[in-house]
Amino acid sequence: MLEVRTEKLTDNILDLSQLLWKKRILLIEESTFNAVQTKSILEKSRIEIKKNKIEVVCFNSLNKPKEIPTANVVLIGLDGLIKLKSQELDLKKIFTLISSMHMANF
């Protein structure tokens, strides 16, 4: 089963210090995450998610980080920078993006 962290963001800030240079972060807004289709897609792709060092984090739209005011899905790279902002989850696009990154094999 896929492990998902639920974050209660303090002052709308996500603390990346624990994951920096260790994991990529896939932020998914709570209502998007709770959709049956999203959960199914994530579960079917759990091996690929783990292989790509992705930590799935669900957040509440009430405390959405300031950096992503209009996105429901955000990919943050190993370096802590935002790599992708999207309204919907497209794991194929995310995996393709990761494989093209300089840090893909780290």
C-alpha positions as CSV (number, residue, x, y, z in Angstrom):
1,M,0.0,0.0,0.0
2,L,1.2,3.5,-0.9
3,E,2.1,5.7,2.1
4,V,0.8,9.2,2.0
5,R,1.7,12.0,4.4
6,T,-1.0,14.4,5.3
7,E,0.5,17.8,6.1
8,K,-1.0,20.5,8.3
9,L,1.1,23.4,7.0
10,T,2.0,26.0,9.6
11,D,1.5,29.5,8.2
12,N,1.1,27.9,4.7
13,I,4.7,26.9,4.6
14,L,5.9,23.4,3.7
15,D,9.1,22.4,5.6
16,L,11.3,20.6,3.1
17,S,14.4,20.3,5.3
18,Q,13.8,16.6,6.2
19,L,13.4,15.6,2.5
20,L,15.8,17.9,0.7
21,W,18.2,15.9,-1.5
22,K,16.5,12.7,-0.3
23,K,13.0,12.7,-1.9
24,R,11.0,14.4,-4.5
25,I,7.7,15.7,-3.2
26,L,4.4,15.3,-5.0
27,L,2.0,17.6,-3.4
28,I,-1.7,16.8,-4.1
29,E,-4.5,18.9,-2.9
30,E,-6.9,17.1,-0.6
31,S,-10.0,17.1,-2.8
32,T,-7.9,15.9,-5.8
33,F,-6.3,13.2,-3.7
34,N,-9.6,11.9,-2.3
35,A,-11.0,11.3,-5.8
36,V,-11.3,7.5,-6.3
37,Q,-9.5,7.8,-9.7
38,T,-6.5,9.5,-8.1
39,K,-6.1,7.0,-5.3
40,S,-6.3,4.1,-7.9
41,I,-3.7,5.8,-10.1
42,L,-1.3,6.3,-7.2
43,E,-1.8,2.7,-5.9
44,K,-1.1,1.2,-9.3
45,S,2.0,3.3,-9.7
46,R,3.4,2.8,-6.2
47,I,6.5,0.9,-7.4
48,E,7.4,3.6,-9.9
49,I,6.7,6.2,-7.3
50,K,9.1,4.6,-4.9
51,K,11.7,4.0,-7.6
52,N,11.6,7.7,-8.5
53,K,12.1,8.7,-4.8
54,I,8.7,10.4,-4.6
55,E,7.1,11.3,-1.3
56,V,3.3,11.8,-1.8
57,V,2.0,14.6,0.4
58,C,-1.6,15.5,0.7
59,F,-2.5,19.1,1.7
60,N,-5.6,21.0,2.6
61,S,-6.7,23.8,0.2
62,L,-7.3,26.0,3.2
63,N,-3.5,26.0,4.0
64,K,-2.2,25.8,0.5
65,P,1.4,27.0,0.3
66,K,1.8,30.6,-1.1
67,E,4.0,29.4,-3.9
68,I,1.2,27.3,-5.5
69,P,-2.0,29.4,-5.3
70,T,-3.6,27.9,-8.4
71,A,-2.2,24.4,-8.6
72,N,-3.8,21.1,-7.2
73,V,-0.7,19.0,-8.0
74,V,2.9,20.1,-7.6
75,L,6.2,18.3,-8.1
76,I,9.1,19.5,-6.0
77,G,12.5,18.2,-7.0
78,L,15.3,16.9,-4.9
79,D,16.8,20.4,-4.8
80,G,13.6,21.8,-3.3
81,L,12.6,23.8,-6.4
82,I,9.1,23.5,-8.0
83,K,9.4,21.4,-11.2
84,L,5.7,21.2,-12.2
85,K,2.4,22.8,-11.3
86,S,-0.8,21.3,-12.6
87,Q,-4.5,21.2,-12.0
88,E,-4.7,17.4,-12.4
89,L,-2.5,14.4,-11.7
90,D,-0.7,13.0,-14.7
91,L,1.9,10.5,-13.4
92,K,3.1,9.6,-16.9
93,K,4.1,13.3,-17.5
94,I,5.7,13.4,-14.0
95,F,7.8,10.3,-14.6
96,T,8.9,11.5,-18.0
97,L,9.8,14.9,-16.5
98,I,11.8,13.2,-13.7
99,S,13.7,11.0,-16.1
100,S,14.8,14.0,-18.1
101,M,16.2,15.8,-15.0
102,H,19.9,16.1,-14.3
103,M,19.4,14.4,-10.9
104,A,17.2,11.5,-12.3
105,N,19.7,8.8,-11.3
106,F,20.5,10.0,-7.8
